[in-house]
Amino acid sequence: MGQLRILWINLYSIVSYTPKRCRYDPANPPGFSMPLNLLFGFAATFTVANLYYNHPILNVLADDFGVSYEAVSVVPTLMQAGYAAGLLFLCPLGDLFKRRTFVLWLVWFTATVWIGLCLTRNFQVFLFLSFLTALTTVTPQLMLPLVGDLAPAHRRATALSIVVSGLLLGMLIARVLSGVVTQYTTWRDIYWLSFGLQYLILVLLWFFMPDYPSTNPGGLNYFKMLWSIVTITIHEPVLVQACLVGFFTSSTFTSFWTTLTFLLSESPYNYNNLVIGLFALIGIGSMCFGPPYSRFIIDKFVPLFSVILGECICITGIAIGTYTGTFTIAGPVIQAFAIDLGLQTSQIANRSAIYAIAPKARNRVNTAYMVSVFCGQLMGTAVGNDLFARGGWTSSGSASVGFIAAALVICFSRGPWEKGWVGWRGGWSIRRRDLGPRNGDVEKSGERQNGSLDDDEAARERMADEMAGEPTRGAEVGGGVIGEEKDMEEVELSARTGRENCVDV
């Protein structure tokens, strides 16, 4: 027992240790660089992939464990349930703990328990460990709010797009890797590969992830913090709009990729499992457009504009694929590309909008959004499968057209400058008003303007933080505070005053 305690103490010391170059220095806080952004994207890809390796090999798992197809279908359901539980009960803790330590321990726990999935011969143990590892596979959802904290406003969408692209890439690449590896070896090999990738992520994050302070160093009550997710949601029209759009849009993604297998395995295509798995490469290709699109569109215009563009891309691709997919493979190919690009665009823009709501509660805001997205995925899978069984490919696809139409109605019900729940008060302008000049532009306008702009932006950030921590300035939410909209408008107006004569972004 004593040796076990010593082992645990040593393990805790190693995992929790922060290399000198990663330690937080208030006088010189670590910057957010492109290499760190790419590391977060890589970690997101091969962390979320854990949830999807089993999808194309359920028949292989059933044969290996000697269970029925109905019994093995519980595996992805349990993993999704575990992931949902992690989103709801673990992700909000990102507003309380230091992110570096919290992320490292979650990655270590997931990677270590994953060994059991590689070795076990008992199906019940496999089910339990699948749920447990999915519960802690939420580290990308802790990284996204951190990116929102650290990335400058005029590059926030671009930075978010790299991590979001990693998330969506993980969902697709897991299917490809699992199908190909299992086709030529055994299913345990893909699980061992995942084990190695997770420990690689742990090592990379240990060496390079900076130690950022907690956003609420004074502490929060955990149960009040959970309740605050509801409170934030019902008080923030932007968040409700994003959640509803995310719900309907994500439903089309899972409905498409679930029913696509049925379409391609039947006449007139009759493709084998390997070809069907490789079909996901089309979706992977669309992910490459996310970062440049965010750089030139989402970062320059209001998020709602980009959300609407994303929905239009989705509904166009879905309509083409739905009504031509039964007689030409070009239909599903176009739909796969468009639906992935549209979903990615919509998600990045929505996150860019909601992360501006409550700087000290970004993990809880992210939890509210992701729970709605997850519920949409479940609804899309259930409705898509049911309608395909009843009316085939066209029937399930038509439902997806309706879901995107509903998302567009929600988008147009509330304008980008509207402060209330419905309407277009504040104008129709799609140009963002909250961005200062980029560094290069400021330098061209002179040293005096540069100093003034930096001071204005810093003052704005300090004022926002004070509003988020001062109970008298807003409504208290689970120990954190959301400032009143009027106060925020005054802060933004004050910050923009010094920028009026500067170069337009």
NULUMDREN-635707 format. One record per residue (C-alpha): residue number from 0; z, y, x. Coordinates in steps of 0.1 Angstrom, whole numbers, plus 2048, in hexadecimal, padded with zeros to 3 digits. Example, Ala and Ser with C-alpha at 12.3 -4.5 7.8 and 13.67 -1.06 7.14 Angstrom:
[0, [84E, 7D3, 87B]]
[1, [847, 7F5, 889]]
END
This chain:
[0, [800, 800, 800]]
[1, [808, 817, 81D]]
[2, [7E7, 810, 82D]]
[3, [7D4, 817, 80D]]
[4, [7E6, 839, 80A]]
[5, [7DD, 842, 82E]]
[6, [7B9, 838, 827]]
[7, [7B8, 84E, 808]]
[8, [7C7, 86B, 81B]]
[9, [7AD, 868, 837]]
[10, [791, 865, 81E]]
[11, [79D, 884, 80B]]
[12, [79F, 897, 82C]]
[13, [77C, 88E, 836]]
[14, [76B, 895, 814]]
[15, [77E, 8B5, 80E]]
[16, [77A, 8C2, 831]]
[17, [763, 8E0, 834]]
[18, [750, 8E6, 855]]
[19, [755, 908, 864]]
[20, [732, 914, 85D]]
[21, [737, 90C, 838]]
[22, [758, 91D, 833]]
[23, [75A, 93B, 81C]]
[24, [760, 95D, 82C]]
[25, [766, 979, 814]]
[26, [75A, 992, 82E]]
[27, [73A, 97F, 833]]
[28, [733, 968, 815]]
[29, [718, 94D, 81A]]
[30, [6F6, 957, 80E]]
[31, [6E0, 942, 7F7]]
[32, [6C2, 936, 80C]]
[33, [6A3, 923, 804]]
[34, [6AE, 904, 818]]
[35, [6CE, 903, 803]]
[36, [6BA, 907, 7E3]]
[37, [6A4, 8EA, 7EE]]
[38, [6C2, 8D5, 7F6]]
[39, [6D0, 8DB, 7D3]]
[40, [6AE, 8D1, 7C5]]
[41, [6AD, 8B1, 7D9]]
[42, [6D1, 8A8, 7CE]]
[43, [6C8, 8AF, 7AA]]
[44, [6A9, 898, 7AC]]
[45, [6BA, 879, 7B9]]
[46, [6DB, 87E, 7A7]]
[47, [6CD, 881, 784]]
[48, [6B5, 864, 78D]]
[49, [6D3, 84D, 78A]]
[50, [6D0, 84F, 764]]
[51, [6AC, 844, 763]]
[52, [6A7, 827, 77C]]
[53, [6AF, 80E, 761]]
[54, [696, 81B, 747]]
[55, [676, 808, 752]]
[56, [688, 7E8, 75D]]
[57, [69E, 7E0, 73F]]
[58, [68A, 7BF, 73A]]
[59, [691, 7B6, 75F]]
[60, [6B6, 7BD, 75A]]
[61, [6B7, 7A8, 73B]]
[62, [6A8, 78A, 74D]]
[63, [6BF, 78E, 76C]]
[64, [6DF, 791, 758]]
[65, [6D4, 778, 73E]]
[66, [6D9, 78F, 720]]
[67, [6C2, 799, 703]]
[68, [6AC, 7B7, 702]]
[69, [6C2, 7C6, 6E7]]
[70, [6E1, 7C2, 6FD]]
[71, [6D0, 7D1, 71C]]
[72, [6C4, 7EF, 708]]
[73, [6E9, 7FB, 708]]
[74, [6E6, 803, 72D]]
[75, [6D3, 824, 72A]]
[76, [6E7, 82D, 70B]]
[77, [708, 829, 71E]]
[78, [6FB, 83D, 73B]]
[79, [6F0, 859, 725]]
[80, [712, 858, 713]]
[81, [723, 85A, 735]]
[82, [70E, 877, 740]]
[83, [716, 889, 720]]
[84, [73B, 884, 725]]
[85, [738, 891, 748]]
[86, [725, 8B0, 73C]]
[87, [740, 8B7, 722]]
[88, [760, 8AE, 735]]
[89, [758, 8B2, 75B]]
[90, [73E, 8CF, 75D]]
[91, [756, 8EA, 74F]]
[92, [76D, 8E3, 76C]]
[93, [753, 8F4, 782]]
[94, [762, 915, 775]]
[95, [784, 90A, 782]]
[96, [780, 8F6, 7A3]]
[97, [76E, 8FF, 7C3]]
[98, [74B, 8F3, 7BF]]
[99, [746, 8E3, 7E1]]
[100, [765, 8CD, 7E0]]
[101, [75F, 8C3, 7BB]]
[102, [73A, 8BB, 7C1]]
[103, [741, 8A6, 7E0]]
[104, [75B, 891, 7CF]]
[105, [745, 88A, 7B1]]
[106, [728, 880, 7C8]]
[107, [73F, 86A, 7DD]]
[108, [74E, 859, 7BE]]
[109, [72C, 852, 7AE]]
[110, [71D, 845, 7CF]]
[111, [73B, 82E, 7D6]]
[112, [73D, 820, 7B2]]
[113, [717, 81A, 7B3]]
[114, [71D, 7FE, 7CC]]
[115, [72B, 7EA, 7AF]]
[116, [70B, 7EE, 79B]]
[117, [6F8, 7E0, 7B9]]
[118, [70E, 7C1, 7BD]]
[119, [71C, 7B7, 79B]]
[120, [70F, 798, 789]]
[121, [723, 79F, 76A]]
[122, [711, 7B2, 74E]]
[123, [731, 7C1, 73F]]
[124, [73B, 7CE, 761]]
[125, [718, 7DC, 765]]
[126, [71B, 7EF, 744]]
[127, [73E, 7FD, 74D]]
[128, [732, 809, 770]]
[129, [712, 818, 761]]
[130, [728, 82E, 74A]]
[131, [740, 837, 765]]
[132, [725, 842, 77E]]
[133, [712, 855, 763]]
[134, [732, 868, 75B]]
[135, [733, 877, 77E]]
[136, [70D, 87B, 782]]
[137, [711, 8A0, 777]]
[138, [710, 8B1, 799]]
[139, [6EE, 8C2, 792]]
[140, [6FE, 8D3, 774]]
[141, [718, 8E1, 78B]]
[142, [6FE, 8ED, 7A4]]
[143, [6E9, 900, 78A]]
[144, [705, 919, 780]]
[145, [70C, 91D, 7A5]]
[146, [6E8, 927, 7AB]]
[147, [6EB, 93F, 78F]]
[148, [70A, 94E, 7A0]]
[149, [6FA, 951, 7C3]]
[150, [6D5, 959, 7BE]]
[151, [6CB, 97E, 7BC]]
[152, [6C0, 989, 799]]
[153, [69C, 98E, 7A3]]
[154, [69A, 96A, 7B1]]
[155, [6B2, 958, 799]]
[156, [697, 947, 784]]
[157, [684, 93B, 7A4]]
[158, [6A4, 92D, 7B2]]
[159, [6AD, 91C, 792]]
[160, [68A, 90E, 78E]]
[161, [68E, 8FA, 7AF]]
[162, [6AD, 8E8, 7A2]]
[163, [6A0, 8E4, 77F]]
[164, [680, 8D6, 78D]]
[165, [695, 8BE, 7A1]]
[166, [6A7, 8B3, 781]]
[167, [687, 8AC, 76E]]
[168, [677, 89C, 78D]]
[169, [694, 884, 78F]]
[170, [68F, 87A, 76B]]
[171, [66B, 870, 772]]
[172, [66C, 864, 796]]
[173, [688, 84B, 78E]]
[174, [670, 83A, 776]]
[175, [654, 838, 78F]]
[176, [66A, 82C, 7AC]]
[177, [67C, 812, 796]]
[178, [65D, 804, 788]]
[179, [64A, 802, 7A9]]
[180, [668, 7F4, 7BD]]
[181, [671, 7DA, 7A3]]
[182, [64D, 7CF, 79F]]
[183, [64D, 7C3, 7C3]]
[184, [671, 7BC, 7CC]]
[185, [691, 7BA, 7B5]]
[186, [6A2, 7D4, 79F]]
[187, [6C0, 7D4, 7B7]]
[188, [6AB, 7E3, 7D3]]
[189, [6A5, 803, 7BF]]
[190, [6CB, 805, 7B8]]
[191, [6D2, 801, 7DD]]
[192, [6B8, 81C, 7E4]]
[193, [6CB, 832, 7CC]]
[194, [6EC, 82A, 7DE]]
[195, [6DD, 835, 7FF]]
[196, [6CF, 855, 7F1]]
[197, [6F0, 85F, 7E1]]
[198, [702, 85B, 802]]
[199, [6E7, 86F, 813]]
[200, [6EC, 88B, 7F9]]
[201, [712, 889, 800]]
[202, [70D, 88D, 826]]
[203, [6F4, 8AA, 822]]
[204, [70A, 8BD, 80A]]
[205, [729, 8B7, 820]]
[206, [716, 8C6, 83E]]
[207, [704, 8E3, 82D]]
[208, [714, 8EC, 80B]]
[209, [728, 90C, 80F]]
[210, [74C, 90E, 801]]
[211, [74B, 927, 7E5]]
[212, [76B, 933, 7D5]]
[213, [774, 92B, 7B1]]
[214, [768, 943, 797]]
[215, [78A, 942, 786]]
[216, [7A3, 93F, 7A3]]
[217, [7C0, 947, 78C]]
[218, [7BB, 926, 77A]]
[219, [7B2, 91D, 756]]
[220, [7C0, 906, 73C]]
[221, [7A9, 8E8, 73A]]
[222, [7AB, 8E4, 714]]
[223, [7A7, 909, 70D]]
[224, [78A, 908, 725]]
[225, [779, 8ED, 711]]
[226, [77F, 900, 6F1]]
[227, [770, 91F, 701]]
[228, [74E, 90E, 702]]
[229, [74E, 90F, 6DC]]
[230, [75B, 933, 6DC]]
[231, [741, 93F, 6F4]]
[232, [725, 92E, 6E1]]
[233, [72E, 93D, 6BF]]
[234, [730, 960, 6CE]]
[235, [710, 961, 6E2]]
[236, [6EF, 963, 6D0]]
[237, [6DB, 95E, 6F0]]
[238, [6ED, 93D, 6F7]]
[239, [6E8, 930, 6D3]]
[240, [6C3, 939, 6D4]]
[241, [6C0, 927, 6F6]]
[242, [6D3, 909, 6E9]]
[243, [6BD, 905, 6CA]]
[244, [69D, 909, 6DE]]
[245, [6A9, 8F1, 6F8]]
[246, [6B3, 8D7, 6DD]]
[247, [690, 8D7, 6CD]]
[248, [67C, 8D9, 6ED]]
[249, [68F, 8BD, 6FF]]
[250, [68A, 8A6, 6E1]]
[251, [665, 8A6, 6E7]]
[252, [669, 89C, 70B]]
[253, [67C, 87C, 704]]
[254, [668, 874, 6E5]]
[255, [647, 876, 6F9]]
[256, [653, 861, 717]]
[257, [663, 846, 701]]
[258, [645, 841, 6EA]]
[259, [62B, 845, 705]]
[260, [635, 822, 712]]
[261, [62D, 813, 6F0]]
[262, [60B, 825, 6EE]]
[263, [5FF, 81C, 711]]
[264, [60A, 7F7, 70E]]
[265, [5F6, 7F2, 6EE]]
[266, [5D1, 7F3, 6E6]]
[267, [5BA, 804, 6F0]]
[268, [5CC, 809, 712]]
[269, [5E1, 7E9, 718]]
[270, [5EF, 7F7, 739]]
[271, [609, 7E3, 74C]]
[272, [62C, 7EF, 755]]
[273, [622, 7FB, 777]]
[274, [606, 811, 76A]]
[275, [61C, 81F, 74F]]
[276, [637, 827, 769]]
[277, [61E, 839, 77F]]
[278, [614, 84F, 761]]
[279, [634, 863, 768]]
[280, [622, 870, 787]]
[281, [60F, 888, 770]]
[282, [630, 897, 765]]
[283, [63C, 89A, 789]]
[284, [61D, 8AE, 792]]
[285, [625, 8C8, 778]]
[286, [647, 8CE, 788]]
[287, [636, 8DE, 7A6]]
[288, [62C, 8FC, 790]]
[289, [650, 904, 787]]
[290, [65B, 919, 7A5]]
[291, [63C, 92E, 7A9]]
[292, [63B, 934, 783]]
[293, [65F, 93F, 784]]
[294, [658, 956, 7A2]]
[295, [63C, 968, 791]]
[296, [644, 966, 76C]]
[297, [668, 95E, 764]]
[298, [678, 974, 77F]]
[299, [663, 992, 773]]
[300, [665, 990, 74D]]
[301, [680, 98A, 733]]
[302, [689, 965, 730]]
[303, [67E, 964, 70B]]
[304, [65B, 96B, 715]]
[305, [65A, 94D, 72D]]
[306, [66B, 937, 713]]
[307, [650, 93F, 6FA]]
[308, [635, 939, 714]]
[309, [645, 917, 71B]]
[310, [646, 90E, 6F7]]
[311, [622, 917, 6F2]]
[312, [618, 901, 710]]
[313, [62D, 8E4, 700]]
[314, [61E, 8E7, 6DD]]
[315, [5FA, 8E9, 6EB]]
[316, [5FF, 8CA, 700]]
[317, [611, 8B7, 6E5]]
[318, [5F6, 8BF, 6CB]]
[319, [5DA, 8B3, 6E3]]
[320, [5EC, 894, 6ED]]
[321, [5F7, 88B, 6CA]]
[322, [5D6, 88D, 6B8]]
[323, [5BF, 880, 6D4]]
[324, [5D7, 867, 6E5]]
[325, [5CD, 849, 6D0]]
[326, [5A9, 849, 6DD]]
[327, [5A9, 85A, 6FF]]
[328, [5C1, 859, 71C]]
[329, [5BA, 87D, 723]]
[330, [5D0, 887, 706]]
[331, [5F1, 878, 713]]
[332, [5E8, 884, 736]]
[333, [5E5, 8A8, 72A]]
[334, [604, 8A4, 715]]
[335, [619, 896, 732]]
[336, [60F, 8B4, 748]]
[337, [614, 8CE, 72D]]
[338, [635, 8C1, 71F]]
[339, [645, 8BF, 741]]
[340, [639, 8E2, 74C]]
[341, [643, 8F1, 72B]]
[342, [665, 8E1, 72A]]
[343, [66C, 8EC, 74E]]
[344, [661, 910, 747]]
[345, [676, 912, 728]]
[346, [695, 903, 738]]
[347, [694, 91A, 757]]
[348, [68F, 939, 742]]
[349, [6AB, 92F, 72A]]
[350, [6C3, 929, 747]]
[351, [6BA, 94B, 756]]
[352, [6C3, 95B, 735]]
[353, [6E4, 949, 72E]]
[354, [6F2, 94C, 752]]
[355, [6F4, 971, 74C]]
[356, [70D, 96D, 730]]
[357, [72E, 966, 741]]
[358, [72F, 966, 767]]
[359, [752, 955, 768]]
[360, [748, 93B, 74E]]
[361, [726, 930, 759]]
[362, [72F, 90B, 75B]]
[363, [73B, 90C, 737]]
[364, [71C, 91F, 72C]]
[365, [707, 904, 73E]]
[366, [71B, 8E9, 72C]]
[367, [714, 8F7, 70A]]
[368, [6EF, 8F9, 712]]
[369, [6EC, 8D7, 721]]
[370, [6FF, 8C6, 705]]
[371, [6E5, 8D4, 6ED]]
[372, [6C9, 8C9, 703]]
[373, [6D8, 8A6, 706]]
[374, [6DC, 8A4, 6E0]]
[375, [6B7, 8AD, 6DD]]
[376, [6AD, 891, 6F5]]
[377, [6C1, 878, 6E0]]
[378, [6B1, 885, 6C0]]
[379, [68E, 884, 6CF]]
[380, [692, 860, 6DB]]
[381, [69F, 854, 6B9]]
[382, [686, 867, 6A3]]
[383, [669, 85F, 6BA]]
[384, [670, 83A, 6BB]]
[385, [675, 838, 695]]
[386, [656, 84C, 68D]]
[387, [640, 838, 6A5]]
[388, [64C, 818, 695]]
[389, [643, 825, 673]]
[390, [623, 839, 679]]
[391, [619, 835, 69D]]
[392, [611, 84E, 6B8]]
[393, [604, 86A, 6A2]]
[394, [623, 869, 68C]]
[395, [63C, 86D, 6A8]]
[396, [626, 887, 6B9]]
[397, [624, 89B, 699]]
[398, [64A, 89D, 697]]
[399, [64A, 8AB, 6BB]]
[400, [631, 8C6, 6B0]]
[401, [64A, 8CF, 694]]
[402, [667, 8D0, 6AD]]
[403, [654, 8E9, 6C3]]
[404, [64A, 8FE, 6A5]]
[405, [66F, 900, 69C]]
[406, [677, 90B, 6BF]]
[407, [65D, 927, 6BD]]
[408, [66B, 933, 69C]]
[409, [68D, 936, 6AD]]
[410, [67E, 949, 6CA]]
[411, [66D, 962, 6B3]]
[412, [68C, 967, 69D]]
[413, [69D, 97B, 6B8]]
[414, [68E, 993, 6D1]]
[415, [696, 996, 6F6]]
[416, [6AA, 9B6, 6F1]]
[417, [6BA, 9AE, 6D0]]
[418, [6E1, 9AF, 6D2]]
[419, [6E7, 99E, 6B1]]
[420, [6DD, 97C, 6A3]]
[421, [6BB, 984, 694]]
[422, [6A2, 99F, 699]]
[423, [68E, 9B2, 6B2]]
[424, [6A2, 9D2, 6B7]]
[425, [69F, 9E0, 6DA]]
[426, [67A, 9DE, 6DC]]
[427, [65F, 9C5, 6E5]]
[428, [65D, 9CB, 70A]]
[429, [65B, 9AB, 71F]]
[430, [662, 9BC, 740]]
[431, [684, 9B6, 74E]]
[432, [69B, 9D5, 750]]
[433, [6B8, 9C6, 764]]
[434, [6A7, 9C2, 786]]
[435, [6AA, 9D9, 7A4]]
[436, [68F, 9DC, 7BF]]
[437, [68A, 9C0, 7D7]]
[438, [696, 9C6, 7FB]]
[439, [673, 9CD, 808]]
[440, [66D, 9E7, 7EC]]
[441, [68E, 9F8, 7F2]]
[442, [688, 9FB, 817]]
[443, [667, A0C, 810]]
[444, [678, A25, 7F9]]
[445, [690, A30, 815]]
[446, [6B2, A29, 822]]
[447, [6C4, A41, 80A]]
[448, [6B6, A2F, 7EC]]
[449, [6BE, A0D, 7FB]]
[450, [6E2, A16, 7FF]]
[451, [6E4, A24, 7DC]]
[452, [6D4, A06, 7CC]]
[453, [6EB, 9EE, 7DF]]
[454, [709, A02, 7D4]]
[455, [6FD, A02, 7B0]]
[456, [6F7, 9DD, 7AF]]
[457, [718, 9D5, 7C0]]
[458, [72A, 9ED, 7A7]]
[459, [719, 9DB, 78A]]
[460, [724, 9B9, 796]]
[461, [748, 9C5, 79C]]
[462, [749, 9D4, 77A]]
[463, [73C, 9B4, 76A]]
[464, [756, 99F, 77C]]
[465, [772, 9B7, 771]]
[466, [766, 9B5, 74D]]
[467, [766, 98F, 750]]
[468, [78A, 98F, 75C]]
[469, [79A, 9AB, 748]]
[470, [7A6, 9A1, 725]]
[471, [7A5, 9C4, 717]]
[472, [780, 9C7, 71E]]
[473, [774, 9AA, 709]]
[474, [77D, 98A, 6F7]]
[475, [791, 971, 70A]]
[476, [780, 94F, 70D]]
[477, [796, 932, 71A]]
[478, [7A6, 947, 735]]
[479, [784, 958, 73F]]
[480, [777, 977, 72E]]
[481, [755, 982, 721]]
[482, [751, 9A8, 721]]
[483, [746, 9BA, 702]]
[484, [720, 9C0, 6FF]]
[485, [724, 9E5, 6FE]]
[486, [736, 9E6, 71E]]
[487, [71C, 9D1, 72F]]
[488, [701, 9E8, 723]]
[489, [713, A05, 732]]
[490, [717, 9F3, 753]]
[491, [6F2, 9EA, 754]]
[492, [6E8, A0D, 74B]]
[493, [6FE, A1B, 766]]
[494, [6EF, A03, 77F]]
[495, [6CC, A0C, 775]]
[496, [6D1, A31, 778]]
[497, [6CE, A30, 79E]]
[498, [6AE, A1C, 79B]]
[499, [69A, A33, 784]]
[500, [685, A42, 7A0]]
[501, [681, A23, 7B5]]
[502, [665, A0B, 7B8]]
[503, [65F, 9F7, 798]]
[504, [664, 9D1, 79D]]
END
